Amino acid sequence: LALALAPPAALRYVVVHELCHLKERNHSARFWAQVERLLPGWEAQRDWLRQHGAPLKYELDRLVADIAD
């Protein structure tokens, strides 16, 4: 759900990543080659998520807490 707060490019990366697992159920070189074919430059989005993933989850928790109060 926190991905709803992420930039569209980061969400696109996650969708492509997960769809590639339908063909390759691992993180092998074949898997990453498929990700690259579908989404060239995917590394920037993975890196963005690694850097901002925890703050996104925190923000989502904060928003949910505000609604629940």
All heavy atoms as TSV, in Angstrom:
chain	resi	resn	atom	element	x	y	z
A	1	LEU	N	N	0.826	-1.197	0.000
A	1	LEU	CA	C	0.000	0.000	0.000
A	1	LEU	C	C	0.869	1.259	0.000
A	1	LEU	O	O	0.494	2.259	-0.578
A	1	LEU	CB	C	-0.945	-0.020	1.185
A	1	LEU	CG	C	-2.018	1.056	1.220
A	1	LEU	CD1	C	-2.839	1.077	-0.051
A	1	LEU	CD2	C	-2.895	0.878	2.421
A	2	ALA	N	N	2.034	1.180	0.609
A	2	ALA	CA	C	2.923	2.336	0.639
A	2	ALA	C	C	3.357	2.746	-0.761
A	2	ALA	O	O	3.700	3.907	-0.989
A	2	ALA	CB	C	4.146	2.057	1.510
A	3	LEU	N	N	3.311	1.821	-1.711
A	3	LEU	CA	C	3.688	2.153	-3.090
A	3	LEU	C	C	2.768	3.204	-3.700
A	3	LEU	O	O	3.146	3.880	-4.648
A	3	LEU	CB	C	3.689	0.905	-3.960
A	3	LEU	CG	C	4.862	-0.034	-3.737
A	3	LEU	CD1	C	4.641	-1.342	-4.469
A	3	LEU	CD2	C	6.159	0.618	-4.164
A	4	ALA	N	N	1.578	3.350	-3.142
A	4	ALA	CA	C	0.674	4.391	-3.629
A	4	ALA	C	C	1.271	5.775	-3.407
A	4	ALA	O	O	0.908	6.727	-4.106
A	4	ALA	CB	C	-0.680	4.290	-2.929
A	5	LEU	N	N	2.201	5.889	-2.469
A	5	LEU	CA	C	2.850	7.163	-2.188
A	5	LEU	C	C	4.136	7.353	-2.991
A	5	LEU	O	O	4.724	8.432	-2.961
A	5	LEU	CB	C	3.184	7.258	-0.690
A	5	LEU	CG	C	2.001	7.106	0.271
A	5	LEU	CD1	C	2.495	7.048	1.707
A	5	LEU	CD2	C	1.007	8.233	0.078
A	6	ALA	N	N	4.574	6.315	-3.677
A	6	ALA	CA	C	5.830	6.354	-4.433
A	6	ALA	C	C	5.609	6.988	-5.801
A	6	ALA	O	O	4.476	7.035	-6.305
A	6	ALA	CB	C	6.377	4.943	-4.604
A	7	PRO	N	N	6.673	7.441	-6.427
A	7	PRO	CA	C	6.558	7.949	-7.798
A	7	PRO	C	C	6.099	6.823	-8.737
A	7	PRO	O	O	6.405	5.647	-8.504
A	7	PRO	CB	C	7.988	8.383	-8.151
A	7	PRO	CG	C	8.690	8.535	-6.855
A	7	PRO	CD	C	8.036	7.587	-5.899
A	8	PRO	N	N	5.379	7.162	-9.787
A	8	PRO	CA	C	4.900	6.143	-10.728
A	8	PRO	C	C	6.000	5.239	-11.274
A	8	PRO	O	O	5.779	4.040	-11.459
A	8	PRO	CB	C	4.240	6.962	-11.846
A	8	PRO	CG	C	3.823	8.225	-11.180
A	8	PRO	CD	C	4.886	8.500	-10.142
A	9	ALA	N	N	7.181	5.781	-11.501
A	9	ALA	CA	C	8.275	4.959	-12.038
A	9	ALA	C	C	8.678	3.865	-11.050
A	9	ALA	O	O	9.006	2.748	-11.465
A	9	ALA	CB	C	9.472	5.837	-12.388
A	10	ALA	N	N	8.649	4.149	-9.768
A	10	ALA	CA	C	8.989	3.145	-8.763
A	10	ALA	C	C	7.914	2.060	-8.714
A	10	ALA	O	O	8.227	0.872	-8.642
A	10	ALA	CB	C	9.148	3.796	-7.396
A	11	LEU	N	N	6.676	2.457	-8.783
A	11	LEU	CA	C	5.579	1.491	-8.820
A	11	LEU	C	C	5.680	0.623	-10.076
A	11	LEU	O	O	5.505	-0.600	-10.009
A	11	LEU	CB	C	4.231	2.210	-8.778
A	11	LEU	CG	C	2.991	1.337	-8.909
A	11	LEU	CD1	C	2.949	0.273	-7.828
A	11	LEU	CD2	C	1.751	2.199	-8.882
A	12	ARG	N	N	5.998	1.225	-11.196
A	12	ARG	CA	C	6.164	0.486	-12.453
A	12	ARG	C	C	7.255	-0.569	-12.299
A	12	ARG	O	O	7.095	-1.709	-12.737
A	12	ARG	CB	C	6.481	1.451	-13.595
A	12	ARG	CG	C	6.452	0.831	-14.963
A	12	ARG	CD	C	6.639	1.882	-16.072
A	12	ARG	NE	N	5.706	2.998	-15.922
A	12	ARG	CZ	C	6.068	4.264	-15.612
A	12	ARG	NH1	N	7.324	4.595	-15.476
A	12	ARG	NH2	N	5.160	5.207	-15.477
A	13	TYR	N	N	8.363	-0.204	-11.670
A	13	TYR	CA	C	9.447	-1.160	-11.448
A	13	TYR	C	C	8.953	-2.357	-10.632
A	13	TYR	O	O	9.227	-3.508	-10.968
A	13	TYR	CB	C	10.634	-0.501	-10.745
A	13	TYR	CG	C	11.538	-1.507	-10.102
A	13	TYR	CD1	C	12.352	-2.336	-10.878
A	13	TYR	CD2	C	11.559	-1.675	-8.721
A	13	TYR	CE1	C	13.162	-3.292	-10.288
A	13	TYR	CE2	C	12.372	-2.621	-8.129
A	13	TYR	CZ	C	13.169	-3.430	-8.913
A	13	TYR	OH	O	13.959	-4.382	-8.326
A	14	VAL	N	N	8.214	-2.108	-9.556
A	14	VAL	CA	C	7.724	-3.194	-8.709
A	14	VAL	C	C	6.788	-4.106	-9.497
A	14	VAL	O	O	6.878	-5.337	-9.402
A	14	VAL	CB	C	7.033	-2.644	-7.442
A	14	VAL	CG1	C	6.363	-3.766	-6.649
A	14	VAL	CG2	C	8.043	-1.909	-6.573
A	15	VAL	N	N	5.915	-3.527	-10.301
A	15	VAL	CA	C	4.989	-4.340	-11.102
A	15	VAL	C	C	5.767	-5.200	-12.092
A	15	VAL	O	O	5.520	-6.410	-12.206
A	15	VAL	CB	C	3.950	-3.447	-11.820
A	15	VAL	CG1	C	3.151	-4.246	-12.835
A	15	VAL	CG2	C	3.030	-2.789	-10.802
A	16	VAL	N	N	6.711	-4.604	-12.805
A	16	VAL	CA	C	7.520	-5.367	-13.765
A	16	VAL	C	C	8.294	-6.457	-13.034
A	16	VAL	O	O	8.334	-7.613	-13.483
A	16	VAL	CB	C	8.462	-4.435	-14.556
A	16	VAL	CG1	C	9.499	-5.225	-15.334
A	16	VAL	CG2	C	7.654	-3.553	-15.494
A	17	HIS	N	N	8.900	-6.121	-11.922
A	17	HIS	CA	C	9.666	-7.080	-11.131
A	17	HIS	C	C	8.795	-8.289	-10.775
A	17	HIS	O	O	9.185	-9.443	-11.002
A	17	HIS	CB	C	10.170	-6.380	-9.869
A	17	HIS	CG	C	10.959	-7.254	-8.953
A	17	HIS	ND1	N	12.297	-7.091	-8.751
A	17	HIS	CD2	C	10.596	-8.302	-8.157
A	17	HIS	CE1	C	12.734	-7.990	-7.883
A	17	HIS	NE2	N	11.708	-8.733	-7.509
A	18	GLU	N	N	7.624	-8.023	-10.249
A	18	GLU	CA	C	6.754	-9.120	-9.823
A	18	GLU	C	C	6.214	-9.912	-11.016
A	18	GLU	O	O	6.111	-11.140	-10.936
A	18	GLU	CB	C	5.613	-8.587	-8.953
A	18	GLU	CG	C	6.078	-7.978	-7.642
A	18	GLU	CD	C	6.950	-8.914	-6.805
A	18	GLU	OE1	O	6.706	-10.146	-6.806
A	18	GLU	OE2	O	7.873	-8.425	-6.139
A	19	LEU	N	N	5.905	-9.246	-12.102
A	19	LEU	CA	C	5.441	-9.977	-13.285
A	19	LEU	C	C	6.537	-10.875	-13.845
A	19	LEU	O	O	6.249	-11.978	-14.326
A	19	LEU	CB	C	4.945	-9.005	-14.358
A	19	LEU	CG	C	3.615	-8.325	-14.046
A	19	LEU	CD1	C	3.302	-7.267	-15.100
A	19	LEU	CD2	C	2.490	-9.345	-13.956
A	20	CYS	N	N	7.774	-10.432	-13.776
A	20	CYS	CA	C	8.884	-11.270	-14.252
A	20	CYS	C	C	9.009	-12.544	-13.429
A	20	CYS	O	O	9.470	-13.567	-13.934
A	20	CYS	CB	C	10.187	-10.476	-14.247
A	20	CYS	SG	S	10.264	-9.262	-15.586
A	21	HIS	N	N	8.577	-12.493	-12.184
A	21	HIS	CA	C	8.611	-13.701	-11.354
A	21	HIS	C	C	7.625	-14.760	-11.852
A	21	HIS	O	O	7.736	-15.927	-11.472
A	21	HIS	CB	C	8.333	-13.375	-9.896
A	21	HIS	CG	C	9.523	-12.867	-9.160
A	21	HIS	ND1	N	10.723	-13.546	-9.127
A	21	HIS	CD2	C	9.697	-11.742	-8.424
A	21	HIS	CE1	C	11.577	-12.860	-8.389
A	21	HIS	NE2	N	10.996	-11.757	-7.965
A	22	LEU	N	N	6.685	-14.386	-12.703
A	22	LEU	CA	C	5.788	-15.396	-13.272
A	22	LEU	C	C	6.557	-16.333	-14.208
A	22	LEU	O	O	6.166	-17.487	-14.370
A	22	LEU	CB	C	4.628	-14.737	-14.016
A	22	LEU	CG	C	3.672	-13.923	-13.141
A	22	LEU	CD1	C	2.652	-13.209	-14.012
A	22	LEU	CD2	C	2.985	-14.816	-12.119
A	23	LYS	N	N	7.620	-15.843	-14.812
A	23	LYS	CA	C	8.453	-16.660	-15.693
A	23	LYS	C	C	9.673	-17.211	-14.977
A	23	LYS	O	O	10.080	-18.339	-15.226
A	23	LYS	CB	C	8.900	-15.850	-16.909
A	23	LYS	CG	C	7.816	-15.631	-17.918
A	23	LYS	CD	C	8.416	-15.059	-19.174
A	23	LYS	CE	C	7.647	-15.584	-20.354
A	23	LYS	NZ	N	8.277	-15.206	-21.603
A	24	GLU	N	N	10.290	-16.408	-14.147
A	24	GLU	CA	C	11.496	-16.805	-13.406
A	24	GLU	C	C	11.209	-16.619	-11.926
A	24	GLU	O	O	11.100	-15.498	-11.456
A	24	GLU	CB	C	12.702	-15.944	-13.825
A	24	GLU	CG	C	13.141	-16.123	-15.242
A	24	GLU	CD	C	13.746	-17.495	-15.504
A	24	GLU	OE1	O	14.328	-18.101	-14.576
A	24	GLU	OE2	O	13.628	-17.970	-16.648
A	25	ARG	N	N	11.085	-17.695	-11.218
A	25	ARG	CA	C	10.701	-17.628	-9.803
A	25	ARG	C	C	11.907	-17.496	-8.877
A	25	ARG	O	O	11.978	-18.130	-7.831
A	25	ARG	CB	C	9.864	-18.847	-9.448
A	25	ARG	CG	C	8.587	-18.892	-10.265
A	25	ARG	CD	C	7.668	-19.980	-9.782
A	25	ARG	NE	N	6.493	-20.069	-10.619
A	25	ARG	CZ	C	5.392	-19.349	-10.470
A	25	ARG	NH1	N	5.328	-18.446	-9.519
A	25	ARG	NH2	N	4.369	-19.498	-11.280
A	26	ASN	N	N	12.846	-16.676	-9.296
A	26	ASN	CA	C	14.069	-16.461	-8.533
A	26	ASN	C	C	14.664	-15.122	-8.970
A	26	ASN	O	O	14.038	-14.393	-9.729
A	26	ASN	CB	C	15.053	-17.604	-8.796
A	26	ASN	CG	C	15.281	-17.796	-10.280
A	26	ASN	OD1	O	15.618	-16.853	-11.002
A	26	ASN	ND2	N	15.098	-19.018	-10.763
A	27	HIS	N	N	15.837	-14.819	-8.498
A	27	HIS	CA	C	16.531	-13.594	-8.909
A	27	HIS	C	C	17.797	-13.951	-9.674
A	27	HIS	O	O	18.856	-13.373	-9.445
A	27	HIS	CB	C	16.850	-12.714	-7.692
A	27	HIS	CG	C	15.636	-12.063	-7.111
A	27	HIS	ND1	N	15.133	-12.410	-5.895
A	27	HIS	CD2	C	14.832	-11.088	-7.591
A	27	HIS	CE1	C	14.055	-11.675	-5.641
A	27	HIS	NE2	N	13.848	-10.863	-6.650
A	28	SER	N	N	17.683	-14.879	-10.581
A	28	SER	CA	C	18.815	-15.320	-11.392
A	28	SER	C	C	19.174	-14.269	-12.433
A	28	SER	O	O	18.458	-13.280	-12.628
A	28	SER	CB	C	18.463	-16.629	-12.106
A	28	SER	OG	O	17.417	-16.396	-13.045
A	29	ALA	N	N	20.281	-14.515	-13.123
A	29	ALA	CA	C	20.683	-13.620	-14.216
A	29	ALA	C	C	19.598	-13.563	-15.287
A	29	ALA	O	O	19.353	-12.497	-15.871
A	29	ALA	CB	C	22.002	-14.086	-14.810
A	30	ARG	N	N	18.927	-14.682	-15.543
A	30	ARG	CA	C	17.831	-14.685	-16.534
A	30	ARG	C	C	16.685	-13.783	-16.089
A	30	ARG	O	O	16.085	-13.080	-16.901
A	30	ARG	CB	C	17.328	-16.108	-16.763
A	30	ARG	CG	C	18.298	-16.940	-17.571
A	30	ARG	CD	C	17.889	-18.374	-17.708
A	30	ARG	NE	N	16.472	-18.533	-17.987
A	30	ARG	CZ	C	15.879	-19.695	-18.131
A	30	ARG	NH1	N	16.572	-20.807	-18.021
A	30	ARG	NH2	N	14.593	-19.777	-18.379
A	31	PHE	N	N	16.386	-13.801	-14.801
A	31	PHE	CA	C	15.339	-12.939	-14.267
A	31	PHE	C	C	15.680	-11.472	-14.508
A	31	PHE	O	O	14.876	-10.711	-15.050
A	31	PHE	CB	C	15.157	-13.194	-12.759
A	31	PHE	CG	C	14.277	-12.179	-12.091
A	31	PHE	CD1	C	12.909	-12.303	-12.121
A	31	PHE	CD2	C	14.829	-11.078	-11.443
A	31	PHE	CE1	C	12.094	-11.359	-11.511
A	31	PHE	CE2	C	14.030	-10.133	-10.825
A	31	PHE	CZ	C	12.654	-10.275	-10.857
A	32	TRP	N	N	16.891	-11.057	-14.107
A	32	TRP	CA	C	17.277	-9.655	-14.237
A	32	TRP	C	C	17.393	-9.241	-15.698
A	32	TRP	O	O	17.099	-8.088	-16.038
A	32	TRP	CB	C	18.563	-9.374	-13.472
A	32	TRP	CG	C	18.332	-9.462	-11.994
A	32	TRP	CD1	C	18.838	-10.386	-11.138
A	32	TRP	CD2	C	17.480	-8.610	-11.211
A	32	TRP	NE1	N	18.368	-10.153	-9.861
A	32	TRP	CE2	C	17.535	-9.076	-9.877
A	32	TRP	CE3	C	16.672	-7.507	-11.494
A	32	TRP	CZ2	C	16.820	-8.469	-8.838
A	32	TRP	CZ3	C	15.975	-6.901	-10.466
A	32	TRP	CH2	C	16.043	-7.375	-9.162
A	33	ALA	N	N	17.764	-10.164	-16.577
A	33	ALA	CA	C	17.803	-9.856	-18.012
A	33	ALA	C	C	16.398	-9.567	-18.525
A	33	ALA	O	O	16.205	-8.661	-19.350
A	33	ALA	CB	C	18.438	-11.009	-18.787
A	34	GLN	N	N	15.440	-10.313	-18.037
A	34	GLN	CA	C	14.051	-10.072	-18.439
A	34	GLN	C	C	13.564	-8.724	-17.917
A	34	GLN	O	O	12.904	-7.967	-18.640
A	34	GLN	CB	C	13.153	-11.194	-17.927
A	34	GLN	CG	C	11.732	-11.079	-18.420
A	34	GLN	CD	C	10.912	-12.293	-18.060
A	34	GLN	OE1	O	11.344	-13.153	-17.307
A	34	GLN	NE2	N	9.720	-12.360	-18.588
A	35	VAL	N	N	13.887	-8.408	-16.681
A	35	VAL	CA	C	13.517	-7.097	-16.131
A	35	VAL	C	C	14.135	-6.002	-16.994
A	35	VAL	O	O	13.464	-5.026	-17.359
A	35	VAL	CB	C	13.955	-6.958	-14.657
A	35	VAL	CG1	C	13.742	-5.535	-14.156
A	35	VAL	CG2	C	13.216	-7.961	-13.777
A	36	GLU	N	N	15.395	-6.152	-17.342
A	36	GLU	CA	C	16.101	-5.159	-18.169
A	36	GLU	C	C	15.448	-4.999	-19.536
A	36	GLU	O	O	15.332	-3.883	-20.050
A	36	GLU	CB	C	17.575	-5.549	-18.321
A	36	GLU	CG	C	18.387	-4.591	-19.151
A	36	GLU	CD	C	18.580	-3.217	-18.516
A	36	GLU	OE1	O	18.537	-3.099	-17.286
A	36	GLU	OE2	O	18.780	-2.248	-19.278
A	37	ARG	N	N	15.020	-6.099	-20.137
A	37	ARG	CA	C	14.353	-6.013	-21.446
A	37	ARG	C	C	13.050	-5.216	-21.359
A	37	ARG	O	O	12.722	-4.452	-22.257
A	37	ARG	CB	C	14.049	-7.417	-21.996
A	37	ARG	CG	C	15.214	-8.091	-22.669
A	37	ARG	CD	C	14.801	-9.338	-23.437
A	37	ARG	NE	N	14.175	-10.345	-22.601
A	37	ARG	CZ	C	14.823	-11.260	-21.878
A	37	ARG	NH1	N	16.137	-11.282	-21.880
A	37	ARG	NH2	N	14.160	-12.145	-21.153
A	38	LEU	N	N	12.326	-5.419	-20.271
A	38	LEU	CA	C	11.033	-4.754	-20.119
A	38	LEU	C	C	11.141	-3.337	-19.563
A	38	LEU	O	O	10.282	-2.500	-19.841
A	38	LEU	CB	C	10.129	-5.588	-19.209
A	38	LEU	CG	C	9.747	-6.954	-19.753
A	38	LEU	CD1	C	9.026	-7.763	-18.683
A	38	LEU	CD2	C	8.877	-6.807	-20.994
A	39	LEU	N	N	12.178	-3.106	-18.762
A	39	LEU	CA	C	12.299	-1.812	-18.102
A	39	LEU	C	C	13.776	-1.406	-18.024
A	39	LEU	O	O	14.404	-1.498	-16.974
A	39	LEU	CB	C	11.689	-1.885	-16.689
A	39	LEU	CG	C	11.504	-0.577	-15.953
A	39	LEU	CD1	C	10.498	0.317	-16.669
A	39	LEU	CD2	C	11.047	-0.851	-14.536
A	40	PRO	N	N	14.323	-0.964	-19.152
A	40	PRO	CA	C	15.732	-0.547	-19.136
A	40	PRO	C	C	15.964	0.538	-18.076
A	40	PRO	O	O	15.123	1.415	-17.878
A	40	PRO	CB	C	15.947	0.014	-20.542
A	40	PRO	CG	C	14.879	-0.615	-21.375
A	40	PRO	CD	C	13.699	-0.794	-20.460
A	41	GLY	N	N	17.080	0.425	-17.387
A	41	GLY	CA	C	17.398	1.402	-16.352
A	41	GLY	C	C	16.672	1.164	-15.037
A	41	GLY	O	O	16.595	2.062	-14.197
A	42	TRP	N	N	16.169	-0.026	-14.839
A	42	TRP	CA	C	15.407	-0.370	-13.640
A	42	TRP	C	C	16.189	-0.138	-12.345
A	42	TRP	O	O	15.590	0.106	-11.297
A	42	TRP	CB	C	14.953	-1.830	-13.689
A	42	TRP	CG	C	16.086	-2.796	-13.853
A	42	TRP	CD1	C	16.611	-3.254	-15.021
A	42	TRP	CD2	C	16.875	-3.376	-12.820
A	42	TRP	NE1	N	17.666	-4.101	-14.778
A	42	TRP	CE2	C	17.847	-4.190	-13.429
A	42	TRP	CE3	C	16.853	-3.289	-11.430
A	42	TRP	CZ2	C	18.791	-4.911	-12.700
A	42	TRP	CZ3	C	17.791	-4.020	-10.697
A	42	TRP	CH2	C	18.742	-4.821	-11.344
A	43	GLU	N	N	17.501	-0.171	-12.426
A	43	GLU	CA	C	18.324	-0.053	-11.221
A	43	GLU	C	C	18.067	1.246	-10.460
A	43	GLU	O	O	18.082	1.267	-9.228
A	43	GLU	CB	C	19.813	-0.147	-11.563
A	43	GLU	CG	C	20.230	-1.480	-12.131
A	43	GLU	CD	C	20.267	-1.491	-13.654
A	43	GLU	OE1	O	19.532	-0.691	-14.288
A	43	GLU	OE2	O	21.022	-2.297	-14.206
A	44	ALA	N	N	17.810	2.316	-11.197
A	44	ALA	CA	C	17.555	3.602	-10.534
A	44	ALA	C	C	16.311	3.530	-9.656
A	44	ALA	O	O	16.290	4.088	-8.547
A	44	ALA	CB	C	17.420	4.716	-11.570
A	45	GLN	N	N	15.289	2.831	-10.126
A	45	GLN	CA	C	14.053	2.714	-9.337
A	45	GLN	C	C	14.252	1.784	-8.148
A	45	GLN	O	O	13.746	2.037	-7.053
A	45	GLN	CB	C	12.893	2.256	-10.218
A	45	GLN	CG	C	12.567	3.221	-11.326
A	45	GLN	CD	C	12.431	4.654	-10.832
A	45	GLN	OE1	O	11.789	4.924	-9.824
A	45	GLN	NE2	N	13.043	5.585	-11.539
A	46	ARG	N	N	14.996	0.699	-8.346
A	46	ARG	CA	C	15.296	-0.194	-7.221
A	46	ARG	C	C	16.067	0.575	-6.147
A	46	ARG	O	O	15.747	0.492	-4.957
A	46	ARG	CB	C	16.120	-1.388	-7.683
A	46	ARG	CG	C	16.439	-2.346	-6.522
A	46	ARG	CD	C	17.599	-3.244	-6.794
A	46	ARG	NE	N	18.774	-2.465	-7.168
A	46	ARG	CZ	C	19.827	-2.965	-7.783
A	46	ARG	NH1	N	19.862	-4.226	-8.101
A	46	ARG	NH2	N	20.856	-2.197	-8.097
A	47	ASP	N	N	17.042	1.362	-6.586
A	47	ASP	CA	C	17.832	2.141	-5.637
A	47	ASP	C	C	16.973	3.173	-4.915
A	47	ASP	O	O	17.131	3.403	-3.712
A	47	ASP	CB	C	19.002	2.814	-6.342
A	47	ASP	CG	C	20.015	1.812	-6.874
A	47	ASP	OD1	O	19.972	0.611	-6.489
A	47	ASP	OD2	O	20.845	2.219	-7.707
A	48	TRP	N	N	16.062	3.795	-5.654
A	48	TRP	CA	C	15.161	4.783	-5.040
A	48	TRP	C	C	14.323	4.110	-3.952
A	48	TRP	O	O	14.176	4.641	-2.844
A	48	TRP	CB	C	14.254	5.422	-6.094
A	48	TRP	CG	C	13.475	6.575	-5.538
A	48	TRP	CD1	C	13.829	7.889	-5.586
A	48	TRP	CD2	C	12.235	6.508	-4.808
A	48	TRP	NE1	N	12.877	8.637	-4.932
A	48	TRP	CE2	C	11.896	7.834	-4.448
A	48	TRP	CE3	C	11.388	5.482	-4.436
A	48	TRP	CZ2	C	10.752	8.130	-3.740
A	48	TRP	CZ3	C	10.247	5.783	-3.711
A	48	TRP	CH2	C	9.937	7.103	-3.374
A	49	LEU	N	N	13.796	2.933	-4.263
A	49	LEU	CA	C	12.976	2.229	-3.280
A	49	LEU	C	C	13.796	1.800	-2.065
A	49	LEU	O	O	13.305	1.854	-0.934
A	49	LEU	CB	C	12.311	1.007	-3.921
A	49	LEU	CG	C	11.134	1.335	-4.826
A	49	LEU	CD1	C	10.749	0.119	-5.660
A	49	LEU	CD2	C	9.949	1.825	-4.024
A	50	ARG	N	N	15.011	1.387	-2.285
A	50	ARG	CA	C	15.866	1.007	-1.155
A	50	ARG	C	C	16.130	2.204	-0.248
A	50	ARG	O	O	16.190	2.069	0.968
A	50	ARG	CB	C	17.185	0.425	-1.655
A	50	ARG	CG	C	17.035	-0.980	-2.182
A	50	ARG	CD	C	18.351	-1.535	-2.666
A	50	ARG	NE	N	18.187	-2.936	-3.033
A	50	ARG	CZ	C	19.107	-3.635	-3.658
A	50	ARG	NH1	N	20.269	-3.084	-3.988
A	50	ARG	NH2	N	18.893	-4.896	-3.958
A	51	GLN	N	N	16.273	3.368	-0.846
A	51	GLN	CA	C	16.554	4.577	-0.071
A	51	GLN	C	C	15.305	5.141	0.594
A	51	GLN	O	O	15.358	5.661	1.700
A	51	GLN	CB	C	17.177	5.640	-0.968
A	51	GLN	CG	C	17.564	6.899	-0.236
A	51	GLN	CD	C	18.244	7.917	-1.132
A	51	GLN	OE1	O	18.418	7.696	-2.318
A	51	GLN	NE2	N	18.614	9.033	-0.563
A	52	HIS	N	N	14.168	5.054	-0.077
A	52	HIS	CA	C	12.956	5.716	0.403
A	52	HIS	C	C	11.856	4.772	0.886
A	52	HIS	O	O	10.803	5.240	1.323
A	52	HIS	CB	C	12.381	6.606	-0.715
A	52	HIS	CG	C	13.296	7.708	-1.107
A	52	HIS	ND1	N	14.185	7.601	-2.145
A	52	HIS	CD2	C	13.487	8.935	-0.574
A	52	HIS	CE1	C	14.872	8.716	-2.260
A	52	HIS	NE2	N	14.475	9.542	-1.309
A	53	GLY	N	N	12.079	3.477	0.809
A	53	GLY	CA	C	11.042	2.517	1.183
A	53	GLY	C	C	10.603	2.649	2.634
A	53	GLY	O	O	9.406	2.694	2.932
A	54	ALA	N	N	11.554	2.710	3.548
A	54	ALA	CA	C	11.200	2.820	4.967
A	54	ALA	C	C	10.464	4.126	5.263
A	54	ALA	O	O	9.433	4.104	5.954
A	54	ALA	CB	C	12.446	2.673	5.839
A	55	PRO	N	N	10.944	5.275	4.741
A	55	PRO	CA	C	10.174	6.508	4.974
A	55	PRO	C	C	8.754	6.456	4.379
A	55	PRO	O	O	7.824	7.013	4.967
A	55	PRO	CB	C	11.011	7.590	4.290
A	55	PRO	CG	C	12.402	7.059	4.300
A	55	PRO	CD	C	12.245	5.572	4.132
A	56	LEU	N	N	8.593	5.777	3.241
A	56	LEU	CA	C	7.239	5.637	2.670
A	56	LEU	C	C	6.344	4.846	3.615
A	56	LEU	O	O	5.188	5.222	3.837
A	56	LEU	CB	C	7.285	4.923	1.323
A	56	LEU	CG	C	7.711	5.718	0.109
A	56	LEU	CD1	C	7.704	4.819	-1.122
A	56	LEU	CD2	C	6.815	6.911	-0.118
A	57	LYS	N	N	6.853	3.769	4.165
A	57	LYS	CA	C	6.061	2.961	5.095
A	57	LYS	C	C	5.732	3.761	6.349
A	57	LYS	O	O	4.617	3.673	6.868
A	57	LYS	CB	C	6.807	1.679	5.445
A	57	LYS	CG	C	6.891	0.718	4.280
A	57	LYS	CD	C	7.731	-0.490	4.618
A	57	LYS	CE	C	7.931	-1.355	3.393
A	57	LYS	NZ	N	8.849	-2.462	3.640
A	58	TYR	N	N	6.696	4.529	6.829
A	58	TYR	CA	C	6.450	5.376	7.993
A	58	TYR	C	C	5.339	6.387	7.695
A	58	TYR	O	O	4.441	6.598	8.514
A	58	TYR	CB	C	7.732	6.092	8.410
A	58	TYR	CG	C	7.514	7.101	9.511
A	58	TYR	CD1	C	7.443	6.679	10.840
A	58	TYR	CD2	C	7.356	8.448	9.233
A	58	TYR	CE1	C	7.223	7.590	11.855
A	58	TYR	CE2	C	7.125	9.366	10.243
A	58	TYR	CZ	C	7.062	8.939	11.547
A	58	TYR	OH	O	6.832	9.845	12.550
A	59	GLU	N	N	5.417	7.013	6.525
A	59	GLU	CA	C	4.403	8.006	6.142
A	59	GLU	C	C	3.025	7.355	6.046
A	59	GLU	O	O	2.027	7.927	6.481
A	59	GLU	CB	C	4.782	8.670	4.822
A	59	GLU	CG	C	3.808	9.722	4.344
A	59	GLU	CD	C	3.687	10.931	5.255
A	59	GLU	OE1	O	4.522	11.115	6.174
A	59	GLU	OE2	O	2.739	11.709	5.066
A	60	LEU	N	N	2.958	6.167	5.476
A	60	LEU	CA	C	1.681	5.465	5.390
A	60	LEU	C	C	1.143	5.176	6.789
A	60	LEU	O	O	-0.039	5.414	7.061
A	60	LEU	CB	C	1.840	4.164	4.603
A	60	LEU	CG	C	0.578	3.313	4.504
A	60	LEU	CD1	C	-0.503	4.054	3.726
A	60	LEU	CD2	C	0.896	1.984	3.856
A	61	ASP	N	N	1.990	4.695	7.682
A	61	ASP	CA	C	1.558	4.432	9.057
A	61	ASP	C	C	1.048	5.701	9.726
A	61	ASP	O	O	0.042	5.672	10.445
A	61	ASP	CB	C	2.708	3.848	9.886
A	61	ASP	CG	C	3.066	2.428	9.480
A	61	ASP	OD1	O	2.268	1.775	8.767
A	61	ASP	OD2	O	4.163	1.973	9.865
A	62	ARG	N	N	1.723	6.817	9.463
A	62	ARG	CA	C	1.302	8.101	10.040
A	62	ARG	C	C	-0.071	8.499	9.508
A	62	ARG	O	O	-0.945	8.935	10.270
A	62	ARG	CB	C	2.323	9.188	9.726
A	62	ARG	CG	C	2.086	10.500	10.462
A	62	ARG	CD	C	3.006	11.595	9.970
A	62	ARG	NE	N	2.727	11.968	8.592
A	62	ARG	CZ	C	1.670	12.695	8.181
A	62	ARG	NH1	N	0.774	13.104	9.038
A	62	ARG	NH2	N	1.508	13.007	6.908
A	63	LEU	N	N	-0.270	8.341	8.210
A	63	LEU	CA	C	-1.561	8.699	7.609
A	63	LEU	C	C	-2.684	7.821	8.164
A	63	LEU	O	O	-3.774	8.316	8.463
A	63	LEU	CB	C	-1.494	8.568	6.087
A	63	LEU	CG	C	-0.642	9.615	5.352
A	63	LEU	CD1	C	-0.468	9.203	3.898
A	63	LEU	CD2	C	-1.275	10.986	5.465
A	64	VAL	N	N	-2.428	6.546	8.286
A	64	VAL	CA	C	-3.439	5.635	8.826
A	64	VAL	C	C	-3.753	5.988	10.280
A	64	VAL	O	O	-4.907	6.003	10.690
A	64	VAL	CB	C	-2.974	4.166	8.695
A	64	VAL	CG1	C	-3.872	3.225	9.471
A	64	VAL	CG2	C	-2.908	3.780	7.221
A	65	ALA	N	N	-2.716	6.316	11.055
A	65	ALA	CA	C	-2.929	6.688	12.449
A	65	ALA	C	C	-3.755	7.966	12.546
A	65	ALA	O	O	-4.632	8.076	13.407
A	65	ALA	CB	C	-1.592	6.864	13.154
A	66	ASP	N	N	-3.514	8.921	11.649
A	66	ASP	CA	C	-4.287	10.169	11.649
A	66	ASP	C	C	-5.761	9.902	11.359
A	66	ASP	O	O	-6.635	10.528	11.951
A	66	ASP	CB	C	-3.734	11.149	10.627
A	66	ASP	CG	C	-2.435	11.800	11.069
A	66	ASP	OD1	O	-2.032	11.626	12.226
A	66	ASP	OD2	O	-1.786	12.463	10.217
A	67	ILE	N	N	-6.015	8.978	10.463
A	67	ILE	CA	C	-7.400	8.645	10.114
A	67	ILE	C	C	-8.077	7.914	11.251
A	67	ILE	O	O	-9.252	8.133	11.551
A	67	ILE	CB	C	-7.440	7.807	8.821
A	67	ILE	CG1	C	-6.987	8.648	7.634
A	67	ILE	CG2	C	-8.825	7.237	8.574
A	67	ILE	CD1	C	-6.750	7.864	6.365
A	68	ALA	N	N	-7.320	7.039	11.917
A	68	ALA	CA	C	-7.885	6.223	12.994
A	68	ALA	C	C	-8.194	7.038	14.242
A	68	ALA	O	O	-9.019	6.622	15.045
A	68	ALA	CB	C	-6.918	5.087	13.333
A	69	ASP	N	N	-7.547	8.163	14.406
A	69	ASP	CA	C	-7.780	8.982	15.618
A	69	ASP	C	C	-9.099	9.692	15.591
A	69	ASP	O	O	-9.750	9.985	14.722
A	69	ASP	CB	C	-6.648	10.018	15.781
A	69	ASP	CG	C	-5.364	9.357	16.263
A	69	ASP	OD1	O	-5.432	8.221	16.753
A	69	ASP	OD2	O	-4.305	9.984	16.115
